[in-house]
Amino acid sequence: MKLFIGVIILFSILHAQNYIFNNKQISLEQIKENIYRDENNKEVRLKNNFFIKMQVGKNIKQLAKKYDIDIIKKYSKQLYLVKSTSQNILDLIQQINDDANTLYAYPNFNKKIETR
């Protein structure tokens, strides 16, 4: 029984995708394409677009070319909504988040409003 539980835990760890935002590691387990389960066992849907905040004085166009992303909307001189066709959006977001030209990159979650 312990071996079975260990295999299940190992399997879930291998399928989990992590990204770091504000020095906090966030773990999401992929269930289906663009559908993940968070640490609280809630389903989270990711859109194929995400937010990028650039360092002051850095150019989003160079970053867009480097990572093959399209700029959808400019919110300020530093904050952008971008789109990607990447199959693994979380890995791409983490790569951009780790880039020295960005302050952060953050997924655009498709959240449902729940009524009580």
Jmol script that loads the backbone (N, CA, C; Angstrom):
load data "model"
ATOM      1  N   MET A   1       0.825  -1.200   0.000  1.00  0.00           N
ATOM      2  CA  MET A   1       0.000   0.000   0.000  1.00  0.00           C
ATOM      3  C   MET A   1       0.868   1.262   0.000  1.00  0.00           C
ATOM      4  N   LYS A   2       1.935   1.257   0.794  1.00  0.00           N
ATOM      5  CA  LYS A   2       2.828   2.416   0.839  1.00  0.00           C
ATOM      6  C   LYS A   2       3.486   2.640  -0.515  1.00  0.00           C
ATOM      7  N   LEU A   3       3.838   1.553  -1.174  1.00  0.00           N
ATOM      8  CA  LEU A   3       4.443   1.660  -2.496  1.00  0.00           C
ATOM      9  C   LEU A   3       3.460   2.282  -3.491  1.00  0.00           C
ATOM     10  N   PHE A   4       2.198   1.866  -3.434  1.00  0.00           N
ATOM     11  CA  PHE A   4       1.164   2.408  -4.315  1.00  0.00           C
ATOM     12  C   PHE A   4       1.000   3.920  -4.104  1.00  0.00           C
ATOM     13  N   ILE A   5       0.946   4.344  -2.850  1.00  0.00           N
ATOM     14  CA  ILE A   5       0.813   5.784  -2.544  1.00  0.00           C
ATOM     15  C   ILE A   5       2.054   6.533  -3.006  1.00  0.00           C
ATOM     16  N   GLY A   6       3.222   5.936  -2.818  1.00  0.00           N
ATOM     17  CA  GLY A   6       4.461   6.568  -3.271  1.00  0.00           C
ATOM     18  C   GLY A   6       4.489   6.756  -4.778  1.00  0.00           C
ATOM     19  N   VAL A   7       4.014   5.757  -5.513  1.00  0.00           N
ATOM     20  CA  VAL A   7       3.967   5.845  -6.981  1.00  0.00           C
ATOM     21  C   VAL A   7       3.000   6.948  -7.415  1.00  0.00           C
ATOM     22  N   ILE A   8       1.879   7.046  -6.750  1.00  0.00           N
ATOM     23  CA  ILE A   8       0.903   8.097  -7.086  1.00  0.00           C
ATOM     24  C   ILE A   8       1.492   9.475  -6.831  1.00  0.00           C
ATOM     25  N   ILE A   9       2.161   9.647  -5.712  1.00  0.00           N
ATOM     26  CA  ILE A   9       2.777  10.946  -5.401  1.00  0.00           C
ATOM     27  C   ILE A   9       3.857  11.274  -6.412  1.00  0.00           C
ATOM     28  N   LEU A  10       4.704  10.302  -6.735  1.00  0.00           N
ATOM     29  CA  LEU A  10       5.756  10.526  -7.717  1.00  0.00           C
ATOM     30  C   LEU A  10       5.165  10.879  -9.074  1.00  0.00           C
ATOM     31  N   PHE A  11       4.111  10.173  -9.494  1.00  0.00           N
ATOM     32  CA  PHE A  11       3.464  10.437 -10.771  1.00  0.00           C
ATOM     33  C   PHE A  11       2.905  11.862 -10.814  1.00  0.00           C
ATOM     34  N   SER A  12       2.279  12.306  -9.727  1.00  0.00           N
ATOM     35  CA  SER A  12       1.708  13.653  -9.711  1.00  0.00           C
ATOM     36  C   SER A  12       2.800  14.712  -9.710  1.00  0.00           C
ATOM     37  N   ILE A  13       3.935  14.445  -9.074  1.00  0.00           N
ATOM     38  CA  ILE A  13       5.044  15.400  -9.074  1.00  0.00           C
ATOM     39  C   ILE A  13       5.633  15.519 -10.467  1.00  0.00           C
ATOM     40  N   LEU A  14       5.768  14.391 -11.164  1.00  0.00           N
ATOM     41  CA  LEU A  14       6.335  14.420 -12.513  1.00  0.00           C
ATOM     42  C   LEU A  14       5.452  15.174 -13.491  1.00  0.00           C
ATOM     43  N   HIS A  15       4.136  15.144 -13.289  1.00  0.00           N
ATOM     44  CA  HIS A  15       3.223  15.833 -14.193  1.00  0.00           C
ATOM     45  C   HIS A  15       2.909  17.254 -13.761  1.00  0.00           C
ATOM     46  N   ALA A  16       3.409  17.665 -12.616  1.00  0.00           N
ATOM     47  CA  ALA A  16       3.167  19.030 -12.149  1.00  0.00           C
ATOM     48  C   ALA A  16       4.087  19.985 -12.889  1.00  0.00           C
ATOM     49  N   GLN A  17       3.584  21.170 -13.149  1.00  0.00           N
ATOM     50  CA  GLN A  17       4.390  22.214 -13.753  1.00  0.00           C
ATOM     51  C   GLN A  17       4.466  23.353 -12.751  1.00  0.00           C
ATOM     52  N   ASN A  18       5.655  23.847 -12.570  1.00  0.00           N
ATOM     53  CA  ASN A  18       5.865  24.909 -11.598  1.00  0.00           C
ATOM     54  C   ASN A  18       6.328  26.168 -12.304  1.00  0.00           C
ATOM     55  N   TYR A  19       5.922  27.279 -11.749  1.00  0.00           N
ATOM     56  CA  TYR A  19       6.514  28.532 -12.155  1.00  0.00           C
ATOM     57  C   TYR A  19       6.630  29.390 -10.912  1.00  0.00           C
ATOM     58  N   ILE A  20       7.527  30.347 -10.965  1.00  0.00           N
ATOM     59  CA  ILE A  20       7.808  31.173  -9.794  1.00  0.00           C
ATOM     60  C   ILE A  20       7.337  32.585 -10.081  1.00  0.00           C
ATOM     61  N   PHE A  21       6.534  33.119  -9.159  1.00  0.00           N
ATOM     62  CA  PHE A  21       6.038  34.491  -9.274  1.00  0.00           C
ATOM     63  C   PHE A  21       6.172  35.149  -7.914  1.00  0.00           C
ATOM     64  N   ASN A  22       6.806  36.315  -7.884  1.00  0.00           N
ATOM     65  CA  ASN A  22       7.060  37.033  -6.628  1.00  0.00           C
ATOM     66  C   ASN A  22       7.734  36.138  -5.596  1.00  0.00           C
ATOM     67  N   ASN A  23       8.736  35.399  -6.036  1.00  0.00           N
ATOM     68  CA  ASN A  23       9.509  34.493  -5.184  1.00  0.00           C
ATOM     69  C   ASN A  23       8.662  33.398  -4.539  1.00  0.00           C
ATOM     70  N   LYS A  24       7.501  33.101  -5.091  1.00  0.00           N
ATOM     71  CA  LYS A  24       6.650  32.029  -4.597  1.00  0.00           C
ATOM     72  C   LYS A  24       6.493  30.999  -5.707  1.00  0.00           C
ATOM     73  N   GLN A  25       6.781  29.747  -5.388  1.00  0.00           N
ATOM     74  CA  GLN A  25       6.629  28.684  -6.366  1.00  0.00           C
ATOM     75  C   GLN A  25       5.177  28.246  -6.416  1.00  0.00           C
ATOM     76  N   ILE A  26       4.620  28.240  -7.611  1.00  0.00           N
ATOM     77  CA  ILE A  26       3.234  27.851  -7.819  1.00  0.00           C
ATOM     78  C   ILE A  26       3.240  26.574  -8.642  1.00  0.00           C
ATOM     79  N   SER A  27       2.556  25.567  -8.147  1.00  0.00           N
ATOM     80  CA  SER A  27       2.542  24.269  -8.800  1.00  0.00           C
ATOM     81  C   SER A  27       1.171  24.012  -9.398  1.00  0.00           C
ATOM     82  N   LEU A  28       1.155  23.650 -10.660  1.00  0.00           N
ATOM     83  CA  LEU A  28      -0.083  23.309 -11.364  1.00  0.00           C
ATOM     84  C   LEU A  28       0.104  21.963 -12.038  1.00  0.00           C
ATOM     85  N   GLU A  29      -0.864  21.098 -11.884  1.00  0.00           N
ATOM     86  CA  GLU A  29      -0.839  19.789 -12.527  1.00  0.00           C
ATOM     87  C   GLU A  29      -1.752  19.835 -13.742  1.00  0.00           C
ATOM     88  N   GLN A  30      -1.201  19.506 -14.909  1.00  0.00           N
ATOM     89  CA  GLN A  30      -1.990  19.560 -16.128  1.00  0.00           C
ATOM     90  C   GLN A  30      -2.955  18.387 -16.192  1.00  0.00           C
ATOM     91  N   ILE A  31      -4.230  18.707 -16.414  1.00  0.00           N
ATOM     92  CA  ILE A  31      -5.274  17.695 -16.538  1.00  0.00           C
ATOM     93  C   ILE A  31      -5.578  17.460 -18.018  1.00  0.00           C
ATOM     94  N   LYS A  32      -5.821  18.545 -18.726  1.00  0.00           N
ATOM     95  CA  LYS A  32      -6.075  18.533 -20.163  1.00  0.00           C
ATOM     96  C   LYS A  32      -5.347  19.735 -20.747  1.00  0.00           C
ATOM     97  N   GLU A  33      -5.476  19.923 -22.050  1.00  0.00           N
ATOM     98  CA  GLU A  33      -4.839  21.075 -22.682  1.00  0.00           C
ATOM     99  C   GLU A  33      -5.403  22.363 -22.079  1.00  0.00           C
ATOM    100  N   ASN A  34      -4.530  23.180 -21.531  1.00  0.00           N
ATOM    101  CA  ASN A  34      -4.851  24.465 -20.903  1.00  0.00           C
ATOM    102  C   ASN A  34      -5.739  24.343 -19.668  1.00  0.00           C
ATOM    103  N   ILE A  35      -5.886  23.152 -19.105  1.00  0.00           N
ATOM    104  CA  ILE A  35      -6.638  22.971 -17.863  1.00  0.00           C
ATOM    105  C   ILE A  35      -5.697  22.337 -16.842  1.00  0.00           C
ATOM    106  N   TYR A  36      -5.579  22.996 -15.694  1.00  0.00           N
ATOM    107  CA  TYR A  36      -4.657  22.559 -14.658  1.00  0.00           C
ATOM    108  C   TYR A  36      -5.387  22.451 -13.326  1.00  0.00           C
ATOM    109  N   ARG A  37      -4.763  21.746 -12.389  1.00  0.00           N
ATOM    110  CA  ARG A  37      -5.263  21.659 -11.018  1.00  0.00           C
ATOM    111  C   ARG A  37      -4.220  22.325 -10.125  1.00  0.00           C
ATOM    112  N   ASP A  38      -4.667  23.256  -9.276  1.00  0.00           N
ATOM    113  CA  ASP A  38      -3.732  23.963  -8.397  1.00  0.00           C
ATOM    114  C   ASP A  38      -3.532  23.218  -7.083  1.00  0.00           C
ATOM    115  N   GLU A  39      -2.759  23.845  -6.174  1.00  0.00           N
ATOM    116  CA  GLU A  39      -2.442  23.221  -4.885  1.00  0.00           C
ATOM    117  C   GLU A  39      -3.688  22.967  -4.034  1.00  0.00           C
ATOM    118  N   ASN A  40      -4.747  23.721  -4.272  1.00  0.00           N
ATOM    119  CA  ASN A  40      -5.989  23.585  -3.514  1.00  0.00           C
ATOM    120  C   ASN A  40      -6.978  22.630  -4.191  1.00  0.00           C
ATOM    121  N   ASN A  41      -6.496  21.889  -5.189  1.00  0.00           N
ATOM    122  CA  ASN A  41      -7.286  20.913  -5.930  1.00  0.00           C
ATOM    123  C   ASN A  41      -8.429  21.551  -6.735  1.00  0.00           C
ATOM    124  N   LYS A  42      -8.258  22.817  -7.104  1.00  0.00           N
ATOM    125  CA  LYS A  42      -9.252  23.503  -7.934  1.00  0.00           C
ATOM    126  C   LYS A  42      -8.757  23.546  -9.368  1.00  0.00           C
ATOM    127  N   GLU A  43      -9.697  23.417 -10.291  1.00  0.00           N
ATOM    128  CA  GLU A  43      -9.350  23.502 -11.709  1.00  0.00           C
ATOM    129  C   GLU A  43      -9.117  24.946 -12.112  1.00  0.00           C
ATOM    130  N   VAL A  44      -8.054  25.136 -12.871  1.00  0.00           N
ATOM    131  CA  VAL A  44      -7.683  26.460 -13.362  1.00  0.00           C
ATOM    132  C   VAL A  44      -7.484  26.339 -14.863  1.00  0.00           C
ATOM    133  N   ARG A  45      -8.077  27.232 -15.617  1.00  0.00           N
ATOM    134  CA  ARG A  45      -7.891  27.248 -17.071  1.00  0.00           C
ATOM    135  C   ARG A  45      -6.955  28.396 -17.425  1.00  0.00           C
ATOM    136  N   LEU A  46      -6.019  28.100 -18.307  1.00  0.00           N
ATOM    137  CA  LEU A  46      -5.084  29.122 -18.761  1.00  0.00           C
ATOM    138  C   LEU A  46      -5.434  29.523 -20.182  1.00  0.00           C
ATOM    139  N   LYS A  47      -5.423  30.800 -20.424  1.00  0.00           N
ATOM    140  CA  LYS A  47      -5.603  31.290 -21.792  1.00  0.00           C
ATOM    141  C   LYS A  47      -4.256  31.221 -22.493  1.00  0.00           C
ATOM    142  N   ASN A  48      -4.248  31.360 -23.804  1.00  0.00           N
ATOM    143  CA  ASN A  48      -2.983  31.326 -24.533  1.00  0.00           C
ATOM    144  C   ASN A  48      -2.331  32.706 -24.575  1.00  0.00           C
ATOM    145  N   ASN A  49      -2.881  33.644 -23.794  1.00  0.00           N
ATOM    146  CA  ASN A  49      -2.237  34.940 -23.658  1.00  0.00           C
ATOM    147  C   ASN A  49      -1.827  35.131 -22.204  1.00  0.00           C
ATOM    148  N   PHE A  50      -0.880  36.031 -21.989  1.00  0.00           N
ATOM    149  CA  PHE A  50      -0.375  36.270 -20.637  1.00  0.00           C
ATOM    150  C   PHE A  50       0.195  37.678 -20.551  1.00  0.00           C
ATOM    151  N   PHE A  51       0.509  38.085 -19.339  1.00  0.00           N
ATOM    152  CA  PHE A  51       0.969  39.443 -19.074  1.00  0.00           C
ATOM    153  C   PHE A  51       2.487  39.466 -18.893  1.00  0.00           C
ATOM    154  N   ILE A  52       3.095  40.529 -19.397  1.00  0.00           N
ATOM    155  CA  ILE A  52       4.526  40.756 -19.206  1.00  0.00           C
ATOM    156  C   ILE A  52       4.714  42.192 -18.745  1.00  0.00           C
ATOM    157  N   LYS A  53       5.497  42.356 -17.687  1.00  0.00           N
ATOM    158  CA  LYS A  53       5.903  43.692 -17.263  1.00  0.00           C
ATOM    159  C   LYS A  53       7.404  43.788 -17.482  1.00  0.00           C
ATOM    160  N   MET A  54       7.794  44.745 -18.311  1.00  0.00           N
ATOM    161  CA  MET A  54       9.185  44.920 -18.705  1.00  0.00           C
ATOM    162  C   MET A  54       9.947  45.757 -17.688  1.00  0.00           C
ATOM    163  N   GLN A  55      11.258  45.576 -17.662  1.00  0.00           N
ATOM    164  CA  GLN A  55      12.126  46.456 -16.889  1.00  0.00           C
ATOM    165  C   GLN A  55      12.070  47.846 -17.527  1.00  0.00           C
ATOM    166  N   VAL A  56      12.295  48.876 -16.740  1.00  0.00           N
ATOM    167  CA  VAL A  56      12.272  50.252 -17.246  1.00  0.00           C
ATOM    168  C   VAL A  56      13.329  50.398 -18.343  1.00  0.00           C
ATOM    169  N   GLY A  57      12.909  50.948 -19.476  1.00  0.00           N
ATOM    170  CA  GLY A  57      13.815  51.202 -20.583  1.00  0.00           C
ATOM    171  C   GLY A  57      14.074  50.012 -21.492  1.00  0.00           C
ATOM    172  N   LYS A  58      13.473  48.868 -21.228  1.00  0.00           N
ATOM    173  CA  LYS A  58      13.669  47.683 -22.079  1.00  0.00           C
ATOM    174  C   LYS A  58      12.570  47.611 -23.127  1.00  0.00           C
ATOM    175  N   ASN A  59      12.887  47.000 -24.269  1.00  0.00           N
ATOM    176  CA  ASN A  59      12.004  46.981 -25.430  1.00  0.00           C
ATOM    177  C   ASN A  59      11.255  45.655 -25.531  1.00  0.00           C
ATOM    178  N   ILE A  60       9.941  45.724 -25.561  1.00  0.00           N
ATOM    179  CA  ILE A  60       9.101  44.522 -25.679  1.00  0.00           C
ATOM    180  C   ILE A  60       9.260  43.861 -27.045  1.00  0.00           C
ATOM    181  N   LYS A  61       9.577  44.643 -28.083  1.00  0.00           N
ATOM    182  CA  LYS A  61       9.678  44.078 -29.430  1.00  0.00           C
ATOM    183  C   LYS A  61      10.839  43.092 -29.538  1.00  0.00           C
ATOM    184  N   GLN A  62      11.939  43.369 -28.868  1.00  0.00           N
ATOM    185  CA  GLN A  62      13.066  42.435 -28.872  1.00  0.00           C
ATOM    186  C   GLN A  62      12.690  41.136 -28.157  1.00  0.00           C
ATOM    187  N   LEU A  63      11.976  41.267 -27.053  1.00  0.00           N
ATOM    188  CA  LEU A  63      11.529  40.099 -26.297  1.00  0.00           C
ATOM    189  C   LEU A  63      10.524  39.288 -27.117  1.00  0.00           C
ATOM    190  N   ALA A  64       9.624  39.980 -27.805  1.00  0.00           N
ATOM    191  CA  ALA A  64       8.613  39.313 -28.630  1.00  0.00           C
ATOM    192  C   ALA A  64       9.275  38.507 -29.745  1.00  0.00           C
ATOM    193  N   LYS A  65      10.298  39.058 -30.340  1.00  0.00           N
ATOM    194  CA  LYS A  65      11.004  38.352 -31.407  1.00  0.00           C
ATOM    195  C   LYS A  65      11.759  37.144 -30.842  1.00  0.00           C
ATOM    196  N   LYS A  66      12.401  37.326 -29.712  1.00  0.00           N
ATOM    197  CA  LYS A  66      13.197  36.263 -29.095  1.00  0.00           C
ATOM    198  C   LYS A  66      12.345  35.055 -28.721  1.00  0.00           C
ATOM    199  N   TYR A  67      11.131  35.290 -28.188  1.00  0.00           N
ATOM    200  CA  TYR A  67      10.281  34.208 -27.708  1.00  0.00           C
ATOM    201  C   TYR A  67       9.090  33.902 -28.627  1.00  0.00           C
ATOM    202  N   ASP A  68       9.046  34.529 -29.786  1.00  0.00           N
ATOM    203  CA  ASP A  68       7.985  34.290 -30.765  1.00  0.00           C
ATOM    204  C   ASP A  68       6.595  34.504 -30.159  1.00  0.00           C
ATOM    205  N   ILE A  69       6.398  35.704 -29.627  1.00  0.00           N
ATOM    206  CA  ILE A  69       5.106  36.082 -29.055  1.00  0.00           C
ATOM    207  C   ILE A  69       4.576  37.309 -29.787  1.00  0.00           C
ATOM    208  N   ASP A  70       3.255  37.470 -29.772  1.00  0.00           N
ATOM    209  CA  ASP A  70       2.607  38.616 -30.410  1.00  0.00           C
ATOM    210  C   ASP A  70       2.054  39.533 -29.329  1.00  0.00           C
ATOM    211  N   ILE A  71       2.240  40.829 -29.523  1.00  0.00           N
ATOM    212  CA  ILE A  71       1.721  41.819 -28.580  1.00  0.00           C
ATOM    213  C   ILE A  71       0.260  42.076 -28.910  1.00  0.00           C
ATOM    214  N   ILE A  72      -0.623  41.859 -27.935  1.00  0.00           N
ATOM    215  CA  ILE A  72      -2.057  42.062 -28.131  1.00  0.00           C
ATOM    216  C   ILE A  72      -2.469  43.454 -27.681  1.00  0.00           C
ATOM    217  N   LYS A  73      -2.009  43.840 -26.485  1.00  0.00           N
ATOM    218  CA  LYS A  73      -2.440  45.116 -25.922  1.00  0.00           C
ATOM    219  C   LYS A  73      -1.343  45.707 -25.052  1.00  0.00           C
ATOM    220  N   LYS A  74      -1.201  47.023 -25.135  1.00  0.00           N
ATOM    221  CA  LYS A  74      -0.255  47.741 -24.301  1.00  0.00           C
ATOM    222  C   LYS A  74      -1.051  48.486 -23.231  1.00  0.00           C
ATOM    223  N   TYR A  75      -0.804  48.149 -21.958  1.00  0.00           N
ATOM    224  CA  TYR A  75      -1.508  48.802 -20.859  1.00  0.00           C
ATOM    225  C   TYR A  75      -0.754  50.027 -20.346  1.00  0.00           C
ATOM    226  N   SER A  76       0.567  49.992 -20.415  1.00  0.00           N
ATOM    227  CA  SER A  76       1.413  51.114 -19.998  1.00  0.00           C
ATOM    228  C   SER A  76       2.742  50.981 -20.726  1.00  0.00           C
ATOM    229  N   LYS A  77       3.714  51.807 -20.380  1.00  0.00           N
ATOM    230  CA  LYS A  77       5.023  51.718 -21.027  1.00  0.00           C
ATOM    231  C   LYS A  77       5.730  50.408 -20.710  1.00  0.00           C
ATOM    232  N   GLN A  78       5.308  49.750 -19.631  1.00  0.00           N
ATOM    233  CA  GLN A  78       5.985  48.527 -19.223  1.00  0.00           C
ATOM    234  C   GLN A  78       5.100  47.280 -19.241  1.00  0.00           C
ATOM    235  N   LEU A  79       3.781  47.418 -19.172  1.00  0.00           N
ATOM    236  CA  LEU A  79       2.877  46.277 -19.020  1.00  0.00           C
ATOM    237  C   LEU A  79       2.164  45.955 -20.333  1.00  0.00           C
ATOM    238  N   TYR A  80       2.247  44.679 -20.731  1.00  0.00           N
ATOM    239  CA  TYR A  80       1.687  44.227 -22.000  1.00  0.00           C
ATOM    240  C   TYR A  80       0.912  42.927 -21.828  1.00  0.00           C
ATOM    241  N   LEU A  81      -0.085  42.747 -22.668  1.00  0.00           N
ATOM    242  CA  LEU A  81      -0.759  41.463 -22.823  1.00  0.00           C
ATOM    243  C   LEU A  81      -0.232  40.886 -24.127  1.00  0.00           C
ATOM    244  N   VAL A  82       0.308  39.672 -24.064  1.00  0.00           N
ATOM    245  CA  VAL A  82       0.905  39.047 -25.242  1.00  0.00           C
ATOM    246  C   VAL A  82       0.260  37.684 -25.476  1.00  0.00           C
ATOM    247  N   LYS A  83       0.466  37.152 -26.670  1.00  0.00           N
ATOM    248  CA  LYS A  83      -0.136  35.875 -27.065  1.00  0.00           C
ATOM    249  C   LYS A  83       0.955  34.961 -27.619  1.00  0.00           C
ATOM    250  N   SER A  84       0.777  33.664 -27.371  1.00  0.00           N
ATOM    251  CA  SER A  84       1.726  32.688 -27.882  1.00  0.00           C
ATOM    252  C   SER A  84       0.980  31.470 -28.409  1.00  0.00           C
ATOM    253  N   THR A  85       1.608  30.790 -29.353  1.00  0.00           N
ATOM    254  CA  THR A  85       1.050  29.533 -29.856  1.00  0.00           C
ATOM    255  C   THR A  85       1.781  28.336 -29.259  1.00  0.00           C
ATOM    256  N   SER A  86       2.615  28.585 -28.267  1.00  0.00           N
ATOM    257  CA  SER A  86       3.384  27.525 -27.623  1.00  0.00           C
ATOM    258  C   SER A  86       2.464  26.492 -26.985  1.00  0.00           C
ATOM    259  N   GLN A  87       2.834  25.226 -27.112  1.00  0.00           N
ATOM    260  CA  GLN A  87       2.054  24.151 -26.501  1.00  0.00           C
ATOM    261  C   GLN A  87       2.231  24.135 -24.984  1.00  0.00           C
ATOM    262  N   ASN A  88       3.386  24.562 -24.512  1.00  0.00           N
ATOM    263  CA  ASN A  88       3.653  24.558 -23.081  1.00  0.00           C
ATOM    264  C   ASN A  88       3.782  25.995 -22.590  1.00  0.00           C
ATOM    265  N   ILE A  89       2.654  26.612 -22.355  1.00  0.00           N
ATOM    266  CA  ILE A  89       2.601  28.034 -22.027  1.00  0.00           C
ATOM    267  C   ILE A  89       3.293  28.343 -20.699  1.00  0.00           C
ATOM    268  N   LEU A  90       3.195  27.443 -19.720  1.00  0.00           N
ATOM    269  CA  LEU A  90       3.824  27.708 -18.427  1.00  0.00           C
ATOM    270  C   LEU A  90       5.344  27.723 -18.521  1.00  0.00           C
ATOM    271  N   ASP A  91       5.918  26.833 -19.319  1.00  0.00           N
ATOM    272  CA  ASP A  91       7.369  26.853 -19.502  1.00  0.00           C
ATOM    273  C   ASP A  91       7.815  28.140 -20.183  1.00  0.00           C
ATOM    274  N   LEU A  92       7.057  28.582 -21.175  1.00  0.00           N
ATOM    275  CA  LEU A  92       7.379  29.832 -21.852  1.00  0.00           C
ATOM    276  C   LEU A  92       7.287  31.010 -20.889  1.00  0.00           C
ATOM    277  N   ILE A  93       6.240  31.042 -20.080  1.00  0.00           N
ATOM    278  CA  ILE A  93       6.079  32.120 -19.102  1.00  0.00           C
ATOM    279  C   ILE A  93       7.245  32.122 -18.127  1.00  0.00           C
ATOM    280  N   GLN A  94       7.686  30.946 -17.705  1.00  0.00           N
ATOM    281  CA  GLN A  94       8.813  30.875 -16.773  1.00  0.00           C
ATOM    282  C   GLN A  94      10.095  31.362 -17.431  1.00  0.00           C
ATOM    283  N   GLN A  95      10.322  31.003 -18.694  1.00  0.00           N
ATOM    284  CA  GLN A  95      11.510  31.484 -19.411  1.00  0.00           C
ATOM    285  C   GLN A  95      11.518  33.002 -19.497  1.00  0.00           C
ATOM    286  N   ILE A  96      10.363  33.576 -19.828  1.00  0.00           N
ATOM    287  CA  ILE A  96      10.266  35.035 -19.939  1.00  0.00           C
ATOM    288  C   ILE A  96      10.393  35.675 -18.565  1.00  0.00           C
ATOM    289  N   ASN A  97       9.830  35.038 -17.556  1.00  0.00           N
ATOM    290  CA  ASN A  97       9.932  35.539 -16.188  1.00  0.00           C
ATOM    291  C   ASN A  97      11.395  35.581 -15.733  1.00  0.00           C
ATOM    292  N   ASP A  98      12.197  34.613 -16.180  1.00  0.00           N
ATOM    293  CA  ASP A  98      13.613  34.543 -15.808  1.00  0.00           C
ATOM    294  C   ASP A  98      14.493  35.466 -16.645  1.00  0.00           C
ATOM    295  N   ASP A  99      13.955  36.016 -17.726  1.00  0.00           N
ATOM    296  CA  ASP A  99      14.716  36.906 -18.602  1.00  0.00           C
ATOM    297  C   ASP A  99      15.058  38.204 -17.869  1.00  0.00           C
ATOM    298  N   ALA A 100      16.267  38.676 -18.031  1.00  0.00           N
ATOM    299  CA  ALA A 100      16.737  39.884 -17.340  1.00  0.00           C
ATOM    300  C   ALA A 100      15.992  41.144 -17.781  1.00  0.00           C
ATOM    301  N   ASN A 101      15.330  41.109 -18.935  1.00  0.00           N
ATOM    302  CA  ASN A 101      14.620  42.284 -19.444  1.00  0.00           C
ATOM    303  C   ASN A 101      13.217  42.450 -18.857  1.00  0.00           C
ATOM    304  N   THR A 102      12.740  41.466 -18.110  1.00  0.00           N
ATOM    305  CA  THR A 102      11.379  41.530 -17.585  1.00  0.00           C
ATOM    306  C   THR A 102      11.368  41.631 -16.065  1.00  0.00           C
ATOM    307  N   LEU A 103      10.353  42.325 -15.545  1.00  0.00           N
ATOM    308  CA  LEU A 103      10.110  42.320 -14.104  1.00  0.00           C
ATOM    309  C   LEU A 103       9.351  41.052 -13.744  1.00  0.00           C
ATOM    310  N   TYR A 104       8.343  40.713 -14.565  1.00  0.00           N
ATOM    311  CA  TYR A 104       7.622  39.463 -14.372  1.00  0.00           C
ATOM    312  C   TYR A 104       6.819  39.108 -15.606  1.00  0.00           C
ATOM    313  N   ALA A 105       6.454  37.839 -15.687  1.00  0.00           N
ATOM    314  CA  ALA A 105       5.505  37.326 -16.676  1.00  0.00           C
ATOM    315  C   ALA A 105       4.499  36.512 -15.873  1.00  0.00           C
ATOM    316  N   TYR A 106       3.220  36.666 -16.171  1.00  0.00           N
ATOM    317  CA  TYR A 106       2.174  36.062 -15.350  1.00  0.00           C
ATOM    318  C   TYR A 106       1.073  35.503 -16.235  1.00  0.00           C
ATOM    319  N   PRO A 107       0.624  34.265 -15.970  1.00  0.00           N
ATOM    320  CA  PRO A 107      -0.444  33.661 -16.793  1.00  0.00           C
ATOM    321  C   PRO A 107      -1.752  34.443 -16.705  1.00  0.00           C
ATOM    322  N   ASN A 108      -2.536  34.351 -17.740  1.00  0.00           N
ATOM    323  CA  ASN A 108      -3.877  34.936 -17.764  1.00  0.00           C
ATOM    324  C   ASN A 108      -4.849  33.798 -17.491  1.00  0.00           C
ATOM    325  N   PHE A 109      -5.287  33.709 -16.242  1.00  0.00           N
ATOM    326  CA  PHE A 109      -6.184  32.638 -15.841  1.00  0.00           C
ATOM    327  C   PHE A 109      -7.600  32.942 -16.283  1.00  0.00           C
ATOM    328  N   ASN A 110      -8.297  31.930 -16.758  1.00  0.00           N
ATOM    329  CA  ASN A 110      -9.703  32.038 -17.127  1.00  0.00           C
ATOM    330  C   ASN A 110     -10.503  31.583 -15.918  1.00  0.00           C
ATOM    331  N   LYS A 111     -10.930  32.534 -15.111  1.00  0.00           N
ATOM    332  CA  LYS A 111     -11.585  32.201 -13.848  1.00  0.00           C
ATOM    333  C   LYS A 111     -13.091  32.235 -13.993  1.00  0.00           C
ATOM    334  N   LYS A 112     -13.738  31.280 -13.321  1.00  0.00           N
ATOM    335  CA  LYS A 112     -15.198  31.279 -13.276  1.00  0.00           C
ATOM    336  C   LYS A 112     -15.637  32.048 -12.055  1.00  0.00           C
ATOM    337  N   ILE A 113     -16.691  32.798 -12.194  1.00  0.00           N
ATOM    338  CA  ILE A 113     -17.283  33.471 -11.047  1.00  0.00           C
ATOM    339  C   ILE A 113     -18.302  32.537 -10.442  1.00  0.00           C
ATOM    340  N   GLU A 114     -18.089  32.234  -9.179  1.00  0.00           N
ATOM    341  CA  GLU A 114     -18.986  31.310  -8.485  1.00  0.00           C
ATOM    342  C   GLU A 114     -19.936  32.111  -7.608  1.00  0.00           C
ATOM    343  N   THR A 115     -21.201  31.779  -7.685  1.00  0.00           N
ATOM    344  CA  THR A 115     -22.197  32.442  -6.846  1.00  0.00           C
ATOM    345  C   THR A 115     -22.551  31.544  -5.671  1.00  0.00           C
ATOM    346  N   ARG A 116     -22.959  32.171  -4.613  1.00  0.00           N
ATOM    347  CA  ARG A 116     -23.337  31.403  -3.421  1.00  0.00           C
ATOM    348  C   ARG A 116     -24.818  31.365  -3.257  1.00  0.00           C
TER     349      ARG A 116
END
end "model"
wireframe off; spacefill off
backbone 0.3
color backbone group
